[in-house]
Amino acid sequence: MAASTEAPEPWYLALLGFAEHFRTSSPPKIRLCVHCLQAVFQFNPPPRVEARTHLQLGSVLYRHTKNSQLSQTHLEKAISQFEDVKFEAASILSEFYCQQNLVDSAKPVLRKAIQISQQTPYWHCRLLFQLAQLHALEKDLVSACDLLGVGAEYARVMGSEYTRALFLLSKGMLLLMERKLGEVHPLLSLCGTIVENWQGNPIQKESLRVFFLVLQVTHYLDAGQVKSVKPCLKQLQQCIQTISTLHDDEILPTNPAALFHWLPKEHMCVLVYLVTVMHSMQAGYLEKAQKYTDKALMQLEKLKMLDSSPILSTFQVILLEHIIMCRLVTGHKATALQEISQVCQLCQQSPRLFTNHAAQLHTLLGLYCVSVNCMDNAEAQFTAALQMTTHQELWTFIVTNLASVYIREGNRHQELYSLLERINPDHNFPVSSHCLRAAAFYIRGLLSFFQGRYNEAKRFLRETLKMSNAEDLNRLTACSLVLLGHIFFVLGNHRESNNMVVPAMQLASKIPDMSVQLWSSALLKDLNKACGNTIDAHEAAQMHQNFSQQLLQDHIAACSLPEHNLISWTDGLPPVQFQPQNGPATSLANLL
């Protein structure tokens, strides 16, 4: 790149060419690249060239070496009076400070650069995005939203509706995270209008539509509205197909404020797979969830060979979290456990990833413990998870599962009633999620069933059925039907029991939900026996035997894995390695 508006000196071009050659060699020859750049100073270069060389040296040292002190020195010297250098230097220097956990040093650098960059639209927008991201990472979403609002207004004044939409959609994403739904709805409505009316580069337009639709889909899924989300999800899937057929347009926007993109095309594809998996998991289409997870993980493996972007690891962890829940439902506990271990390994490589996903990891271990009937460990895992999350939906999900553990244990009445008060579906339910509220009714029904209060149980379960049918929540429907079938059987109403358990069995087979199949087949066996249907009773008994065998074999396989030791880990970073053992009795004492 030219050092000034005048023709650069031949010696400068030569050294710059050599430096770039060494930097882009395979493997990169960073030491030689640094030598070439340092040699520039021997020629007493003009101030602009000197500033740019400090920037290049600081950047190379920051990105390719561990020499943080020297990198910092060069970057600080690069913040000069030259516009084409100082804003880039401020951006990289603040990145450097954040990497060194010096966030409070990064903020003033960015703020000052933002104040003086209003005449340079590209850098002004980029620095606003960067400072907003920094506040968001610190969970200061109010400051982040304010900055994104400033950016949106600046982009509007600069005549870039595209970048205005990017700022507004980013703000919408943070408002969704904050659960400020009153502000989200008008903002998304405005974004929808801007995106539809904007005429420009087709890939940029479609990428804005993907961003907009991803926010809409995740908003529906957060609200547990699995059926209502379908039109949006379909639009999103069509949109990503359109993008994959478009060729990247090499023509750059003429407006410097519009030189941004949200995500690379390949990352968007993985993201669409991911929200599809989230939908399939919630709706209970577990084979579909498996299919899309496999596709997404394959794509991620390819991308990670060429791209070290942290967002790819985040995508991978969220995909694994969902597929682990699927495995536990479909009766593949051993595979689920190995995938939990994989999430642990990914979290060990990134402290930020672990901070953001520790609660989910302990929740998954709690669900695994329930599936292998280690209820004390399940309680410990769920309790640990509750202490690590401020996310209301996750908190409610954990409390619901912990309540089911207390119900099964049968001797934790005080703790159980304390939990149930906090997730009362009839009064002040803590979240707006349709799915979680339906699950809370189910938990109430389960407790009433165990207490022998059958009429009360029926009321709660019919409420669950009404809600789960309204939004196609197949697993909750299957669980409610089989429990209602059980109640009618106990009450001696065999016909009504049969009317419940047969569709429960069909739905459980479609999901497939191994536990509900086991429960349904046991009930069918008893029901047919009571009605004198010997052949049907024998057939149901055979089915029950098959499901029992499959689950038992999987149980033994899971408990024999060294990773089973994880059930005792409730604090700090996950253990690095696992030692083989002979049986299910486990302890982590020797690993910590």
C-alpha positions as CSV (number, residue, x, y, z in Angstrom):
1,M,0.0,0.0,0.0
2,A,1.3,3.5,-0.9
3,A,2.9,5.3,2.1
4,S,1.7,8.7,0.9
5,T,0.0,10.5,-1.9
6,E,3.5,10.9,-3.5
7,A,5.2,8.0,-5.3
8,P,6.8,5.9,-2.6
9,E,10.6,5.4,-2.5
10,P,11.8,2.2,-4.3
11,W,13.6,1.0,-1.1
12,Y,10.3,1.2,0.8
13,L,8.4,-0.8,-1.8
14,A,11.1,-3.4,-1.9
15,L,11.1,-3.9,1.9
16,L,7.3,-3.9,2.0
17,G,7.2,-6.5,-0.7
18,F,9.7,-8.7,1.0
19,A,7.8,-8.3,4.4
20,E,4.5,-9.3,2.7
21,H,6.2,-12.2,0.9
22,F,7.6,-13.6,4.2
23,R,4.2,-13.0,6.0
24,T,2.2,-14.9,3.4
25,S,4.7,-17.8,3.0
26,S,3.6,-21.3,3.9
27,P,4.5,-21.6,6.7
28,P,4.8,-17.8,7.5
29,K,8.4,-16.6,8.1
30,I,7.4,-14.0,10.7
31,R,10.9,-13.3,12.0
32,L,12.1,-12.3,8.5
33,C,8.9,-10.3,7.9
34,V,9.6,-8.3,11.2
35,H,13.3,-7.7,10.1
36,C,12.2,-6.2,6.8
37,L,9.7,-3.9,8.5
38,Q,12.3,-2.8,11.1
39,A,14.8,-2.1,8.3
40,V,12.4,0.7,7.2
41,F,13.4,2.8,10.2
42,Q,17.1,2.7,9.0
43,F,16.2,5.0,6.1
44,N,14.8,7.9,8.3
45,P,11.4,7.6,6.6
46,P,8.8,10.4,6.4
47,P,6.5,10.6,9.4
48,R,3.5,9.0,7.6
49,V,5.7,6.0,6.5
50,E,7.1,5.7,10.0
51,A,3.6,5.7,11.5
52,R,2.3,3.1,9.1
53,T,5.4,0.9,9.7
54,H,4.8,1.0,13.4
55,L,1.2,-0.1,12.7
56,Q,2.3,-3.0,10.4
57,L,4.9,-4.2,13.0
58,G,2.4,-3.9,15.9
59,S,-0.2,-5.8,13.9
60,V,2.2,-8.6,12.8
61,L,3.7,-9.0,16.3
62,Y,0.1,-9.1,17.8
63,R,-1.3,-11.6,15.4
64,H,1.6,-13.9,14.9
65,T,3.9,-13.8,18.0
66,K,3.7,-13.8,21.8
67,N,5.8,-10.6,22.0
68,S,3.0,-8.5,23.5
69,Q,5.2,-5.8,25.0
70,L,6.9,-4.9,21.7
71,S,3.5,-5.2,19.8
72,Q,2.0,-2.7,22.3
73,T,4.9,-0.3,21.9
74,H,4.6,-0.2,18.1
75,L,0.8,0.1,18.2
76,E,0.9,3.0,20.6
77,K,3.5,4.8,18.5
78,A,1.2,4.3,15.4
79,I,-1.6,6.4,16.8
80,S,-0.4,9.5,15.1
81,Q,-2.0,12.4,13.3
82,F,-2.4,10.5,10.0
83,E,-6.0,9.4,9.4
84,D,-5.2,6.4,7.3
85,V,-3.1,5.0,10.2
86,K,-4.5,6.2,13.5
87,F,-8.0,4.6,13.3
88,E,-6.7,1.2,12.3
89,A,-4.0,1.5,15.0
90,A,-6.7,2.4,17.6
91,S,-8.8,-0.6,16.5
92,I,-6.0,-3.1,16.7
93,L,-4.6,-1.6,19.9
94,S,-8.0,-2.0,21.7
95,E,-8.2,-5.6,20.4
96,F,-4.8,-6.1,21.9
97,Y,-5.8,-4.6,25.2
98,C,-8.9,-6.9,25.3
99,Q,-6.8,-9.9,24.7
100,Q,-4.6,-8.9,27.6
101,N,-7.7,-8.5,29.8
102,L,-7.2,-4.7,29.9
103,V,-10.7,-3.8,28.8
104,D,-10.6,-0.5,30.7
105,S,-7.6,0.6,28.7
106,A,-9.3,-0.4,25.4
107,K,-12.5,1.7,25.9
108,P,-10.9,5.2,26.0
109,V,-8.8,4.3,22.9
110,L,-11.9,3.5,21.0
111,R,-14.0,6.4,22.4
112,K,-11.3,8.9,21.4
113,A,-11.0,7.4,17.9
114,I,-14.9,7.5,17.5
115,Q,-14.9,11.2,18.5
116,I,-12.4,12.2,15.8
117,S,-13.5,9.9,13.0
118,Q,-16.8,11.4,12.0
119,Q,-15.4,12.6,8.7
120,T,-14.2,9.0,7.9
121,P,-17.4,7.0,7.6
122,Y,-15.9,3.5,7.3
123,W,-13.8,3.8,10.4
124,H,-16.4,5.7,12.4
125,C,-18.9,2.9,11.8
126,R,-16.4,0.1,12.4
127,L,-15.2,1.6,15.7
128,L,-18.8,2.1,16.9
129,F,-19.4,-1.6,16.1
130,Q,-16.2,-2.6,18.0
131,L,-17.0,-0.6,21.1
132,A,-20.6,-1.8,21.1
133,Q,-19.2,-5.4,20.9
134,L,-16.8,-4.7,23.8
135,H,-19.7,-3.5,26.0
136,A,-21.8,-6.5,25.0
137,L,-19.1,-8.9,25.9
138,E,-19.0,-7.3,29.4
139,K,-22.8,-7.8,29.6
140,D,-23.3,-4.0,29.5
141,L,-26.1,-4.3,27.0
142,V,-27.5,-0.8,27.6
143,S,-24.3,1.0,26.6
144,A,-23.9,-1.4,23.6
145,C,-27.5,-0.6,22.5
146,D,-26.9,3.1,22.8
147,L,-23.8,2.9,20.6
148,L,-25.6,0.9,18.0
149,G,-28.4,3.5,18.0
150,V,-25.8,6.2,17.4
151,G,-24.3,4.1,14.6
152,A,-27.8,3.6,13.0
153,E,-28.5,7.4,13.0
154,Y,-25.0,8.2,11.6
155,A,-25.4,5.6,8.8
156,R,-28.8,7.1,7.9
157,V,-27.3,10.6,7.7
158,M,-24.5,9.2,5.6
159,G,-27.1,7.7,3.2
160,S,-26.3,4.0,3.9
161,E,-29.6,2.3,4.6
162,Y,-27.7,-1.1,4.4
163,T,-25.3,-0.2,7.3
164,R,-28.3,1.4,9.2
165,A,-30.0,-1.9,9.0
166,L,-26.9,-3.7,10.3
167,F,-26.7,-1.4,13.3
168,L,-30.5,-1.8,14.0
169,L,-30.5,-5.6,13.6
170,S,-27.5,-5.8,16.0
171,K,-29.4,-3.7,18.5
172,G,-32.4,-5.9,18.0
173,M,-30.3,-8.9,18.8
174,L,-29.1,-7.4,22.1
175,L,-32.7,-6.3,23.0
176,L,-33.8,-9.9,22.5
177,M,-31.0,-11.0,24.8
178,E,-32.2,-8.5,27.4
179,R,-35.8,-9.6,26.9
180,K,-36.9,-6.1,26.1
181,L,-39.7,-7.4,23.9
182,G,-41.7,-4.1,24.0
183,E,-38.7,-2.4,22.2
184,V,-37.9,-5.4,20.0
185,H,-41.2,-5.6,18.1
186,P,-41.2,-2.0,16.7
187,L,-37.4,-2.3,15.9
188,L,-37.8,-5.5,14.0
189,S,-40.8,-4.1,12.2
190,L,-38.7,-1.1,11.1
191,C,-35.8,-3.4,10.1
192,G,-38.2,-5.5,8.0
193,T,-39.3,-2.4,6.1
194,I,-35.7,-1.2,5.5
195,V,-34.5,-4.6,4.3
196,E,-37.4,-5.0,1.9
197,N,-37.1,-1.5,0.5
198,W,-33.3,-1.5,0.1
199,Q,-32.1,-2.0,-3.5
200,G,-28.4,-3.0,-3.7
201,N,-26.0,-5.8,-3.9
202,P,-28.1,-9.0,-3.9
203,I,-25.8,-10.9,-1.5
204,Q,-25.8,-7.9,0.9
205,K,-29.6,-7.7,0.7
206,E,-30.1,-11.5,1.3
207,S,-27.6,-11.5,4.2
208,L,-29.7,-8.7,5.8
209,R,-32.8,-10.9,5.3
210,V,-31.0,-13.8,6.9
211,F,-30.0,-11.7,9.9
212,F,-33.6,-10.4,10.2
213,L,-35.1,-13.8,9.9
214,V,-32.7,-15.5,12.3
215,L,-33.7,-12.9,14.9
216,Q,-37.4,-13.6,14.3
217,V,-36.9,-17.4,14.4
218,T,-34.9,-17.3,17.6
219,H,-37.5,-15.0,19.1
220,Y,-40.2,-17.5,18.4
221,L,-38.1,-20.4,19.7
222,D,-37.3,-18.5,22.9
223,A,-41.0,-18.1,23.3
224,G,-41.5,-21.9,22.8
225,Q,-43.7,-21.3,19.8
226,V,-42.6,-24.2,17.6
227,K,-45.6,-24.2,15.3
228,S,-45.9,-20.4,14.9
229,V,-42.2,-20.2,13.8
230,K,-42.6,-22.5,10.8
231,P,-43.4,-19.8,8.1
232,C,-40.4,-17.7,9.2
233,L,-38.1,-20.8,9.3
234,K,-39.2,-21.8,5.8
235,Q,-38.4,-18.3,4.6
236,L,-35.0,-18.4,6.2
237,Q,-34.2,-21.8,4.6
238,Q,-35.2,-20.4,1.2
239,C,-33.2,-17.3,1.8
240,I,-30.0,-19.3,2.5
241,Q,-30.6,-21.4,-0.6
242,T,-30.8,-18.1,-2.7
243,I,-27.5,-16.9,-1.2
244,S,-25.7,-20.1,-1.9
245,T,-26.6,-19.7,-5.6
246,L,-25.4,-16.1,-5.8
247,H,-21.8,-15.3,-6.8
248,D,-19.9,-12.9,-4.6
249,D,-20.0,-9.5,-6.3
250,E,-16.5,-8.1,-6.6
251,I,-17.9,-4.5,-7.1
252,L,-17.4,-2.7,-3.8
253,P,-20.1,-0.3,-2.5
254,T,-19.4,3.3,-3.5
255,N,-20.4,4.5,0.0
256,P,-17.5,3.9,2.4
257,A,-20.1,3.6,5.2
258,A,-21.4,0.4,3.5
259,L,-18.2,-1.6,3.5
260,F,-19.4,-4.2,6.0
261,H,-21.0,-7.6,6.0
262,W,-22.7,-9.4,8.8
263,L,-21.3,-12.9,8.4
264,P,-19.5,-14.8,5.7
265,K,-21.9,-16.9,3.5
266,E,-20.5,-20.2,4.9
267,H,-21.1,-19.1,8.5
268,M,-24.7,-18.1,7.6
269,C,-25.3,-21.7,6.2
270,V,-24.1,-23.2,9.5
271,L,-26.3,-20.8,11.5
272,V,-29.4,-21.7,9.5
273,Y,-28.6,-25.4,10.1
274,L,-28.3,-24.5,13.8
275,V,-31.7,-22.8,14.2
276,T,-33.2,-25.7,12.2
277,V,-31.8,-28.1,14.8
278,M,-33.1,-26.0,17.6
279,H,-36.6,-26.1,16.1
280,S,-36.5,-29.8,15.4
281,M,-35.3,-30.5,19.0
282,Q,-38.1,-28.4,20.6
283,A,-40.7,-29.8,18.3
284,G,-39.6,-33.4,18.9
285,Y,-38.4,-34.3,15.3
286,L,-35.3,-35.8,16.6
287,E,-34.2,-37.7,13.5
288,K,-34.4,-34.4,11.5
289,A,-32.4,-32.7,14.3
290,Q,-29.8,-35.5,13.9
291,K,-29.6,-35.1,10.1
292,Y,-29.1,-31.3,10.3
293,T,-26.6,-31.6,13.1
294,D,-24.5,-34.0,11.0
295,K,-24.6,-31.6,8.1
296,A,-23.7,-28.6,10.2
297,L,-20.8,-30.4,12.0
298,M,-19.3,-31.6,8.8
299,Q,-19.5,-28.0,7.4
300,L,-17.9,-26.7,10.6
301,E,-15.0,-29.2,10.4
302,K,-14.2,-28.0,6.9
303,L,-14.4,-24.3,7.9
304,K,-12.3,-24.7,11.0
305,M,-9.4,-26.0,8.9
306,L,-9.1,-22.6,7.2
307,D,-10.8,-20.3,9.7
308,S,-10.0,-19.8,13.4
309,S,-13.0,-17.5,14.0
310,P,-14.3,-18.1,17.6
311,I,-17.9,-18.0,16.4
312,L,-17.4,-21.4,14.8
313,S,-16.5,-23.0,18.2
314,T,-19.6,-21.4,19.6
315,F,-21.8,-22.8,16.8
316,Q,-20.2,-26.2,17.4
317,V,-20.9,-26.1,21.2
318,I,-24.6,-25.1,20.7
319,L,-25.1,-27.8,18.1
320,L,-23.6,-30.4,20.4
321,E,-25.7,-29.2,23.3
322,H,-28.9,-29.8,21.3
323,I,-27.8,-33.2,19.8
324,I,-26.8,-34.4,23.3
325,M,-30.4,-33.8,24.5
326,C,-31.7,-35.7,21.4
327,R,-29.4,-38.6,22.2
328,L,-30.6,-38.8,25.8
329,V,-34.2,-38.9,24.6
330,T,-33.6,-41.5,21.8
331,G,-31.7,-43.9,24.2
332,H,-28.1,-43.2,23.1
333,K,-26.6,-42.2,26.5
334,A,-23.1,-43.5,25.8
335,T,-22.9,-41.3,22.7
336,A,-24.4,-38.4,24.6
337,L,-21.7,-38.7,27.3
338,Q,-18.9,-38.7,24.7
339,E,-20.3,-35.6,23.2
340,I,-20.6,-33.9,26.6
341,S,-16.9,-34.7,27.0
342,Q,-16.3,-33.1,23.5
343,V,-18.0,-29.9,24.8
344,C,-15.7,-30.0,27.8
345,Q,-12.7,-30.1,25.6
346,L,-13.9,-27.2,23.5
347,C,-14.5,-25.2,26.6
348,Q,-11.1,-26.0,27.9
349,Q,-9.6,-24.3,24.8
350,S,-11.6,-21.1,25.4
351,P,-12.2,-19.4,28.8
352,R,-15.0,-17.3,27.2
353,L,-16.7,-20.3,25.8
354,F,-16.6,-22.0,29.2
355,T,-18.0,-18.9,31.0
356,N,-20.9,-18.7,28.5
357,H,-21.7,-22.4,28.5
358,A,-20.7,-23.8,32.0
359,A,-24.4,-23.7,33.2
360,Q,-25.5,-25.5,30.0
361,L,-22.8,-28.1,30.5
362,H,-23.8,-28.9,34.1
363,T,-27.5,-29.0,32.9
364,L,-26.6,-31.6,30.3
365,L,-24.7,-33.6,32.9
366,G,-27.8,-33.4,35.2
367,L,-30.0,-34.7,32.4
368,Y,-27.5,-37.5,31.7
369,C,-27.5,-38.4,35.5
370,V,-31.3,-38.6,35.4
371,S,-31.1,-40.9,32.4
372,V,-28.8,-43.3,34.3
373,N,-30.7,-43.0,37.5
374,C,-27.9,-41.2,39.5
375,M,-30.3,-38.9,41.2
376,D,-27.9,-37.4,43.9
377,N,-25.5,-36.5,41.1
378,A,-28.4,-35.1,39.0
379,E,-29.4,-32.8,41.9
380,A,-25.7,-31.7,42.4
381,Q,-25.4,-30.9,38.7
382,F,-28.7,-29.0,38.4
383,T,-27.8,-27.0,41.6
384,A,-24.4,-26.1,40.2
385,A,-26.0,-25.0,36.9
386,L,-28.5,-22.8,38.8
387,Q,-25.7,-20.9,40.5
388,M,-24.0,-20.2,37.1
389,T,-26.9,-18.8,35.1
390,T,-28.8,-15.5,35.0
391,H,-30.6,-16.5,31.8
392,Q,-34.3,-16.8,32.8
393,E,-35.3,-19.5,30.3
394,L,-32.4,-21.7,31.2
395,W,-33.0,-21.1,34.9
396,T,-36.7,-22.2,34.4
397,F,-35.6,-25.3,32.4
398,I,-33.2,-26.4,35.2
399,V,-35.7,-25.8,38.0
400,T,-38.3,-27.8,36.1
401,N,-35.9,-30.7,35.7
402,L,-34.7,-30.5,39.3
403,A,-38.4,-30.6,40.5
404,S,-38.8,-33.8,38.5
405,V,-35.8,-35.3,40.4
406,Y,-37.3,-34.3,43.8
407,I,-40.6,-35.9,42.7
408,R,-38.9,-39.1,41.8
409,E,-36.9,-39.2,45.1
410,G,-40.2,-38.7,47.0
411,N,-38.7,-37.4,50.2
412,R,-37.7,-33.8,49.4
413,H,-41.1,-32.2,50.0
414,Q,-39.9,-28.8,51.4
415,E,-37.3,-28.2,48.6
416,L,-39.9,-29.4,46.0
417,Y,-42.6,-27.0,47.1
418,S,-40.1,-24.2,47.3
419,L,-39.2,-24.8,43.6
420,L,-42.8,-25.3,42.4
421,E,-43.7,-21.9,43.9
422,R,-41.2,-20.3,41.6
423,I,-42.5,-22.0,38.4
424,N,-46.2,-21.8,39.1
425,P,-47.8,-21.9,35.6
426,D,-51.1,-20.4,36.9
427,H,-49.5,-17.4,38.6
428,N,-46.5,-15.1,37.7
429,F,-44.7,-17.7,35.6
430,P,-41.1,-16.3,35.3
431,V,-40.8,-16.5,31.5
432,S,-43.0,-16.0,28.4
433,S,-42.0,-19.4,27.0
434,H,-45.1,-21.4,25.9
435,C,-43.1,-24.6,25.9
436,L,-41.7,-24.1,29.5
437,R,-45.1,-23.1,30.9
438,A,-46.6,-26.3,29.3
439,A,-43.8,-28.3,31.0
440,A,-44.5,-26.7,34.3
441,F,-48.2,-27.9,34.1
442,Y,-46.8,-31.4,33.3
443,I,-44.6,-31.3,36.4
444,R,-47.6,-30.3,38.5
445,G,-49.6,-33.2,37.0
446,L,-46.8,-35.7,37.7
447,L,-46.6,-34.6,41.4
448,S,-50.4,-34.9,41.7
449,F,-50.3,-38.4,40.2
450,F,-47.7,-39.6,42.7
451,Q,-49.7,-38.1,45.5
452,G,-52.8,-40.0,44.3
453,R,-54.8,-36.7,43.5
454,Y,-55.9,-38.0,40.1
455,N,-58.6,-35.4,39.3
456,E,-56.1,-32.6,40.0
457,A,-53.5,-34.4,37.9
458,K,-55.9,-34.7,35.0
459,R,-56.6,-30.9,35.1
460,F,-52.9,-30.1,34.9
461,L,-52.2,-32.7,32.2
462,R,-55.1,-31.5,30.0
463,E,-53.7,-28.0,30.3
464,T,-50.3,-29.4,29.1
465,L,-52.0,-31.2,26.2
466,K,-53.9,-28.1,25.2
467,M,-50.7,-26.0,25.1
468,S,-48.5,-28.7,23.5
469,N,-51.1,-29.4,20.8
470,A,-51.4,-25.7,20.0
471,E,-47.6,-25.5,19.2
472,D,-46.8,-29.1,18.1
473,L,-44.7,-29.9,21.2
474,N,-44.6,-33.6,20.4
475,R,-42.6,-34.9,23.4
476,L,-44.8,-33.1,26.0
477,T,-47.9,-34.4,24.1
478,A,-46.6,-38.0,24.3
479,C,-45.6,-37.7,28.0
480,S,-49.0,-36.2,28.9
481,L,-50.9,-38.8,27.0
482,V,-49.1,-41.7,28.6
483,L,-49.4,-40.3,32.1
484,L,-53.2,-39.6,31.6
485,G,-53.4,-43.2,30.3
486,H,-51.8,-44.4,33.5
487,I,-54.3,-42.4,35.6
488,F,-57.3,-43.8,33.8
489,F,-55.8,-47.3,34.2
490,V,-55.5,-46.8,37.9
491,L,-59.1,-45.5,38.0
492,G,-60.2,-48.6,36.2
493,N,-61.3,-46.7,33.0
494,H,-59.6,-49.1,30.5
495,R,-61.2,-47.7,27.4
496,E,-60.1,-44.1,28.1
497,S,-56.7,-45.4,29.1
498,N,-56.4,-47.2,25.8
499,N,-57.5,-44.0,24.0
500,M,-54.5,-42.2,25.6
501,V,-51.7,-44.8,25.5
502,V,-52.1,-45.9,21.8
503,P,-51.5,-42.4,20.4
504,A,-48.8,-41.8,23.0
505,M,-47.0,-44.9,21.7
506,Q,-47.4,-43.9,18.1
507,L,-46.0,-40.4,18.8
508,A,-43.2,-41.7,20.9
509,S,-42.2,-44.1,18.0
510,K,-42.2,-41.1,15.6
511,I,-40.0,-38.9,17.8
512,P,-38.5,-41.5,18.8
513,D,-38.6,-41.2,22.6
514,M,-37.2,-44.4,24.2
515,S,-38.4,-43.7,27.8
516,V,-42.0,-43.0,26.7
517,Q,-42.0,-46.1,24.5
518,L,-40.8,-48.2,27.5
519,W,-43.5,-46.6,29.7
520,S,-46.3,-47.0,27.0
521,S,-45.4,-50.6,26.3
522,A,-45.5,-51.5,30.0
523,L,-48.9,-49.8,30.3
524,L,-50.2,-51.5,27.1
525,K,-49.1,-54.9,28.5
526,D,-51.0,-54.3,31.8
527,L,-54.0,-52.8,30.0
528,N,-54.4,-55.7,27.6
529,K,-53.9,-58.2,30.4
530,A,-56.7,-56.5,32.4
531,C,-59.0,-56.6,29.4
532,G,-58.2,-60.3,28.7
533,N,-56.5,-59.5,25.3
534,T,-53.8,-62.2,25.7
535,I,-52.2,-61.9,22.3
536,D,-52.0,-58.1,22.5
537,A,-50.7,-58.3,26.0
538,H,-47.9,-60.8,24.9
539,E,-47.0,-58.5,22.0
540,A,-46.8,-55.5,24.3
541,A,-44.7,-57.5,26.8
542,Q,-42.3,-58.4,24.0
543,M,-42.0,-54.8,22.9
544,H,-41.4,-53.8,26.5
545,Q,-38.7,-56.5,26.8
546,N,-36.9,-55.2,23.7
547,F,-37.0,-51.6,24.8
548,S,-35.7,-52.6,28.3
549,Q,-32.8,-54.6,26.8
550,Q,-31.8,-51.7,24.5
551,L,-31.9,-49.2,27.4
552,L,-30.1,-51.6,29.8
553,Q,-27.2,-52.3,27.3
554,D,-26.9,-48.5,26.6
555,H,-26.9,-47.8,30.4
556,I,-24.1,-50.3,31.0
557,A,-22.1,-49.0,28.1
558,A,-22.4,-45.4,29.3
559,C,-21.6,-46.1,32.9
560,S,-18.5,-48.1,31.8
561,L,-17.0,-45.2,30.0
562,P,-14.2,-43.2,31.7
563,E,-16.2,-40.0,30.9
564,H,-18.9,-41.2,33.3
565,N,-16.6,-39.7,36.0
566,L,-17.8,-36.3,34.9
567,I,-21.0,-36.8,36.9
568,S,-19.0,-35.9,40.1
569,W,-17.6,-32.7,38.6
570,T,-19.5,-29.6,39.9
571,D,-16.9,-26.9,40.3
572,G,-14.2,-25.1,38.3
573,L,-12.9,-26.1,34.9
574,P,-13.8,-29.5,33.5
575,P,-11.2,-32.3,34.2
576,V,-8.6,-32.6,31.4
577,Q,-8.6,-36.4,31.2
578,F,-10.5,-39.4,32.3
579,Q,-9.3,-42.7,33.7
580,P,-10.9,-46.0,32.8
581,Q,-12.8,-47.8,35.5
582,N,-14.5,-51.2,36.0
583,G,-18.0,-50.3,36.8
584,P,-20.6,-47.6,37.4
585,A,-19.3,-46.5,40.9
586,T,-17.3,-43.4,40.2
587,S,-15.2,-40.8,41.9
588,L,-13.4,-37.8,40.5
589,A,-11.2,-37.4,43.6
590,N,-8.2,-38.9,41.8
591,L,-8.6,-36.5,38.8
592,L,-8.9,-33.2,40.5
